[in-house]
Amino acid sequence: MVKLIYIVVFGALIWLGLLQIRRYLKYRKGGDGLDAATTLASRIVPCAHCGVHIPEADAISHRGQFFCCKKHRQLEQG
């Protein structure tokens, strides 16, 4: 029974050591595996017509206002 406990503890130590080695190697590569595009937060803006919030990169900008679609931009113009 004591041998079994030693084997389990030894296995756990090896497993933890391998985890630490993997974390170190990932750190040395220069990152956590995520690319810059997924880690950067984008600004959220409301549609000037309906008020729905969308990322600024996806919004349609017209005269300093943001719209969620072309239809809302046209409705707001006239």
C-alpha angles and dihedrals in degrees: 000000000000090000090055091053090049091050092050093048092046091049091050091051092051091048092050091047092053090050091053092049091051091049091050093049091048089050091051091052088062111255151023095272096266120115121233094253093063095045099050115090117226126215115257117219131185123239109251090222108041103011097234112150118235136164112276091235090060096042126098109237121208126166094338095312129105127222132189094220143006092255093060091048090053093046091052092052098056 
